[in-house]
């Protein structure tokens, strides 16, 4: 027990715990809406775009073309570009077009990264690949500060524009027809999510970001019936995955990101089974009509959207 308590006095472990909480907040406030919008693949696209942007920043810096250009700046620029391209493709509200735009941006960013790695000093290449793998145990104070600022901004935006985000996620065309400035909320949601993903990727790598941003949100979407319930459950699932990953990494000398990703995926599998058990239990009660949980959840979203519409007109 003394050894366990001593861990909490070690700076790198303290930073890892704080980062776990902050990433869970990011997943709750950003990942939830991406899943509502049908854009789970955007997390992977933005994270890999950050990799391409970091490679470009590294190339510009060490080639002397733009010596002051920091890799994180390139990562942020590429991430925002992916969000803008995705938003433009999805202005009509069709999620399939946005997925295609993300896929094309993903391929382009990775191609740029692989091309530029040939011209980057070999000693700096691991720093670029760090955006892909990452390690939550190797964070410095600046990484934690950037994550904290990102989480605070996302929480503020989620509180201010929760209903508008829900309305845009449910019915983009309908929100435009009813006079809501849906395009502005649409772009704001995508750009802020992209920036959050980029900062989180810088800290812990694309693998953990994708696992924590998508799997807990997808799992919560299976078992919860309200927007608030989904967001709270996403935070809990994400935090559990990361804490278990940290504990397991210390016990068996494994990557905390890998363990956290596995736990998050298992939570999603279990949530699917819970949903099936609920449906079977409901069907055995001889109700005349059994309502699907996913339909109930989307009806909850629609109800929240209607409230946002009424609030907009008031």
C-alpha positions as CSV (number, residue, x, y, z in Angstrom):
1,X,0.0,0.0,0.0
2,X,2.8,2.4,0.8
3,X,4.2,1.9,-2.7
4,X,0.8,2.7,-4.2
5,X,0.5,5.9,-2.1
6,X,4.1,6.9,-3.1
7,X,3.0,6.8,-6.8
8,X,0.7,9.8,-6.1
9,X,3.7,11.8,-5.0
10,X,5.6,11.3,-8.2
11,X,5.2,14.2,-10.6
12,X,4.9,12.2,-13.9
13,X,2.2,10.1,-12.3
14,X,0.3,13.1,-11.0
15,X,0.4,14.7,-14.5
16,X,-0.9,11.4,-16.0
17,X,-3.8,11.3,-13.6
18,X,-4.7,14.9,-14.3
19,X,-4.5,14.3,-18.0
20,X,-6.7,11.3,-17.7
21,X,-9.5,13.4,-16.1
22,X,-9.0,16.2,-18.7
23,X,-9.2,13.8,-21.6
24,X,-12.3,12.2,-20.2
25,X,-13.8,15.7,-20.1
26,X,-12.8,16.3,-23.7
27,X,-14.4,13.0,-24.7
28,X,-17.6,13.8,-22.9
29,X,-18.0,17.3,-24.4
30,X,-16.6,16.7,-27.9
31,X,-16.7,13.0,-28.6
32,X,-20.4,12.7,-27.6
33,X,-21.5,15.3,-30.3
34,X,-19.3,13.7,-32.9
35,X,-21.0,10.4,-32.4
36,X,-24.4,12.1,-32.4
37,X,-23.5,13.7,-35.7
38,X,-22.3,10.4,-37.2
39,X,-18.7,11.6,-37.4
40,X,-16.8,9.2,-35.2
41,X,-14.2,8.7,-38.1
42,X,-13.4,12.4,-37.9
43,X,-11.5,11.8,-34.7
44,X,-9.1,9.5,-36.5
45,X,-8.9,11.9,-39.5
46,X,-8.1,14.9,-37.4
47,X,-5.5,13.0,-35.2
48,X,-3.6,11.8,-38.3
49,X,-3.9,15.3,-39.9
50,X,-2.2,16.6,-36.7
51,X,0.6,14.1,-37.5
52,X,0.9,15.5,-41.0
53,X,0.9,19.1,-39.7
54,X,3.6,18.3,-37.1
55,X,5.8,16.8,-39.9
56,X,5.4,19.9,-41.9
57,X,6.2,22.1,-38.9
58,X,9.3,20.0,-38.2
59,X,10.4,20.3,-41.8
60,X,9.9,24.0,-42.0
61,X,11.7,24.5,-38.7
62,X,14.8,22.3,-39.3
63,X,15.2,23.2,-43.0
64,X,15.5,26.8,-42.0
65,X,12.6,27.9,-44.3
66,X,10.5,29.1,-41.3
67,X,12.7,28.5,-38.2
68,X,10.1,29.8,-35.8
69,X,7.4,27.5,-37.0
70,X,6.5,25.1,-34.1
71,X,5.2,21.6,-35.0
72,X,2.1,22.0,-32.8
73,X,1.2,25.0,-34.9
74,X,1.3,22.9,-38.0
75,X,-0.8,20.2,-36.2
76,X,-3.4,22.8,-35.3
77,X,-3.6,24.3,-38.8
78,X,-4.0,20.8,-40.5
79,X,-6.7,19.9,-37.9
80,X,-8.7,23.0,-38.6
81,X,-8.4,22.4,-42.3
82,X,-9.8,18.9,-41.9
83,X,-12.7,20.4,-39.8
84,X,-13.4,23.1,-42.4
85,X,-13.4,20.7,-45.4
86,X,-15.6,18.3,-43.4
87,X,-18.0,21.1,-42.5
88,X,-18.2,22.3,-46.1
89,X,-19.0,18.8,-47.3
90,X,-21.7,18.4,-44.6
91,X,-23.5,21.7,-44.9
92,X,-26.4,19.9,-46.5
93,X,-26.6,17.7,-43.4
94,X,-25.6,14.4,-45.2
95,X,-23.2,12.6,-42.9
96,X,-21.9,10.3,-45.7
97,X,-20.4,13.3,-47.5
98,X,-18.6,14.4,-44.4
99,X,-17.1,10.9,-43.9
100,X,-15.8,10.9,-47.4
101,X,-14.2,14.4,-46.8
102,X,-12.6,13.1,-43.7
103,X,-11.3,10.0,-45.5
104,X,-9.7,12.2,-48.3
105,X,-8.2,14.6,-45.7
106,X,-6.8,11.6,-43.8
107,X,-5.1,10.2,-46.8
108,X,-3.7,13.5,-47.8
109,X,-2.3,14.3,-44.4
110,X,-0.7,10.9,-44.0
111,X,0.8,11.2,-47.4
112,X,2.3,14.6,-46.6
113,X,3.7,13.2,-43.3
114,X,5.4,10.2,-45.0
115,X,6.8,12.4,-47.7
116,X,8.3,14.9,-45.3
117,X,9.8,12.4,-43.0
118,X,12.4,11.7,-45.6
119,X,13.7,15.3,-45.3
120,X,13.5,15.6,-41.5
121,X,16.7,14.9,-39.4
122,X,16.5,11.2,-38.2
123,X,16.9,12.4,-34.6
124,X,13.6,14.3,-34.9
125,X,11.5,11.6,-36.6
126,X,10.5,10.0,-33.3
127,X,9.0,13.3,-32.2
128,X,6.7,13.3,-35.2
129,X,5.7,9.6,-34.6
130,X,5.0,10.6,-31.0
131,X,1.8,12.2,-32.3
132,X,0.7,8.7,-33.4
133,X,1.7,6.6,-30.4
134,X,2.1,9.1,-27.5
135,X,2.5,8.2,-23.9
136,X,0.4,9.7,-21.1
137,X,3.2,8.9,-18.6
138,X,5.6,11.3,-20.5
139,X,3.6,14.5,-20.3
140,X,5.2,17.7,-19.3
141,X,3.6,20.7,-17.5
142,X,2.9,22.5,-20.8
143,X,1.0,19.5,-22.2
144,X,-1.2,19.4,-19.1
145,X,-1.8,23.1,-19.2
146,X,-2.9,22.9,-22.9
147,X,-5.2,20.0,-22.1
148,X,-6.7,21.9,-19.2
149,X,-7.3,25.0,-21.3
150,X,-8.9,22.9,-24.0
151,X,-11.2,21.1,-21.6
152,X,-12.3,24.3,-19.9
153,X,-13.2,25.9,-23.3
154,X,-15.1,22.8,-24.4
155,X,-17.1,22.7,-21.1
156,X,-18.0,26.3,-21.5
157,X,-19.1,25.9,-25.1
158,X,-21.1,22.7,-24.2
159,X,-22.9,24.6,-21.5
160,X,-23.7,27.6,-23.7
161,X,-24.7,25.9,-26.9
162,X,-25.8,22.4,-25.8
163,X,-29.3,22.7,-27.3
164,X,-28.0,24.2,-30.5
165,X,-25.5,21.5,-31.0
166,X,-28.2,18.8,-30.4
167,X,-30.5,20.5,-32.9
168,X,-27.7,20.6,-35.6
169,X,-26.8,17.0,-34.8
170,X,-30.4,15.8,-35.2
171,X,-31.6,17.7,-38.2
172,X,-29.3,20.1,-40.1
173,X,-31.7,20.9,-42.9
174,X,-34.7,21.3,-40.5
175,X,-32.7,23.7,-38.3
176,X,-31.8,25.8,-41.3
177,X,-35.4,25.8,-42.5
178,X,-36.6,27.0,-39.1
179,X,-34.2,30.0,-39.0
180,X,-31.5,28.7,-36.7
181,X,-28.0,29.7,-37.7
182,X,-27.2,26.1,-38.1
183,X,-24.1,26.5,-40.3
184,X,-22.4,28.7,-37.7
185,X,-23.0,26.1,-35.0
186,X,-22.1,23.3,-37.4
187,X,-18.6,24.8,-38.1
188,X,-18.1,25.8,-34.5
189,X,-18.7,22.3,-33.3
190,X,-16.4,20.8,-35.9
191,X,-13.5,23.3,-35.4
192,X,-13.6,23.3,-31.6
193,X,-13.6,19.4,-31.7
194,X,-10.7,19.4,-34.2
195,X,-8.7,21.7,-32.0
196,X,-9.4,19.6,-28.9
197,X,-8.4,16.4,-30.7
198,X,-5.2,18.1,-31.9
199,X,-4.2,19.1,-28.4
200,X,-5.1,15.7,-27.0
201,X,-3.1,14.0,-29.8
202,X,-0.1,16.1,-28.9
203,X,-0.3,15.0,-25.4
204,X,-1.2,11.3,-25.6
205,X,-1.1,10.2,-29.2
206,X,-3.7,9.5,-31.9
207,X,-4.3,5.9,-30.7
208,X,-5.5,6.8,-27.2
209,X,-7.4,9.9,-28.5
210,X,-9.4,7.8,-31.0
211,X,-10.1,5.0,-28.5
212,X,-11.3,7.4,-25.8
213,X,-13.2,9.9,-28.0
214,X,-15.2,7.2,-29.9
215,X,-15.6,4.0,-27.9
216,X,-17.1,5.5,-24.7
217,X,-19.4,7.7,-26.6
218,X,-20.6,4.8,-28.8
219,X,-21.1,2.7,-25.7
220,X,-23.1,5.4,-23.9
221,X,-25.2,5.9,-27.0
222,X,-26.2,2.3,-26.8
223,X,-27.5,2.3,-23.2
224,X,-28.5,5.8,-22.3
225,X,-31.7,7.6,-23.4
226,X,-30.8,11.3,-22.8
227,X,-28.1,13.7,-24.0
228,X,-27.1,14.5,-20.4
229,X,-27.0,10.8,-19.5
230,X,-24.8,10.1,-22.5
231,X,-22.3,12.8,-21.7
232,X,-22.0,11.8,-18.0
233,X,-21.6,8.2,-18.9
234,X,-19.0,9.0,-21.5
235,X,-16.9,10.8,-18.9
236,X,-17.2,7.8,-16.5
237,X,-16.3,5.2,-19.2
238,X,-13.4,7.2,-20.5
239,X,-12.0,7.8,-17.0
240,X,-12.3,4.1,-16.1
241,X,-10.5,3.1,-19.3
242,X,-7.6,5.5,-18.6
243,X,-7.3,4.7,-14.9
244,X,-7.3,1.0,-15.6
245,X,-4.7,1.6,-18.4
246,X,-2.4,3.4,-16.0
247,X,-2.7,0.8,-13.3
248,X,-2.2,-2.1,-15.7
249,X,0.8,-0.3,-17.3
250,X,2.5,-0.1,-13.9
251,X,1.6,-3.7,-13.0
252,X,2.6,-5.5,-16.2
253,X,4.9,-2.9,-17.9
254,X,2.5,-2.4,-20.8
255,X,1.6,0.7,-22.8
256,X,-1.2,2.6,-20.9
257,X,-2.6,3.9,-24.2
258,X,-3.0,0.3,-25.5
259,X,-4.6,-1.0,-22.3
260,X,-7.0,2.0,-22.2
261,X,-8.0,1.4,-25.8
262,X,-8.7,-2.3,-25.1
263,X,-10.8,-1.5,-22.0
264,X,-12.8,1.2,-23.9
265,X,-13.5,-1.3,-26.7
266,X,-14.6,-4.0,-24.2
267,X,-16.9,-1.4,-22.6
268,X,-18.5,-0.9,-26.0
269,X,-19.0,-4.6,-26.5
270,X,-20.5,-5.0,-23.0
271,X,-22.9,-2.1,-23.6
272,X,-24.2,-3.7,-26.8
273,X,-24.9,-6.9,-24.8
274,X,-26.7,-4.8,-22.1
275,X,-28.9,-3.2,-24.8
276,X,-29.8,-6.7,-26.2
277,X,-30.7,-8.0,-22.7
278,X,-32.9,-4.9,-22.1
279,X,-34.7,-5.5,-25.4
280,X,-35.3,-9.1,-24.7
281,X,-36.6,-8.3,-21.2
282,X,-39.0,-5.8,-22.7
283,X,-40.2,-8.2,-25.3
284,X,-40.9,-10.8,-22.6
285,X,-43.3,-8.5,-20.8
286,X,-46.0,-8.9,-23.5
287,X,-46.1,-5.2,-24.3
288,X,-48.1,-4.5,-27.4
289,X,-45.2,-2.5,-28.9
290,X,-41.6,-2.6,-27.9
291,X,-39.7,0.7,-28.5
292,X,-36.1,0.4,-29.6
293,X,-33.6,2.2,-27.3
294,X,-31.8,3.9,-30.2
295,X,-35.1,5.3,-31.4
296,X,-35.9,6.4,-27.9
297,X,-32.6,8.2,-27.7
298,X,-33.0,9.9,-31.0
299,X,-36.5,11.0,-30.0
300,X,-34.9,12.5,-26.9
301,X,-32.4,14.3,-29.1
302,X,-35.3,15.6,-31.2
303,X,-37.2,16.8,-28.1
304,X,-34.1,18.7,-27.0
305,X,-33.7,20.2,-30.5
306,X,-37.3,21.4,-30.4
307,X,-36.6,23.1,-27.1
308,X,-33.5,24.8,-28.7
309,X,-35.7,26.0,-31.6
310,X,-38.3,27.5,-29.3
311,X,-35.5,29.1,-27.2
312,X,-34.1,30.6,-30.5
313,X,-37.4,32.2,-31.4
314,X,-37.9,33.6,-27.9
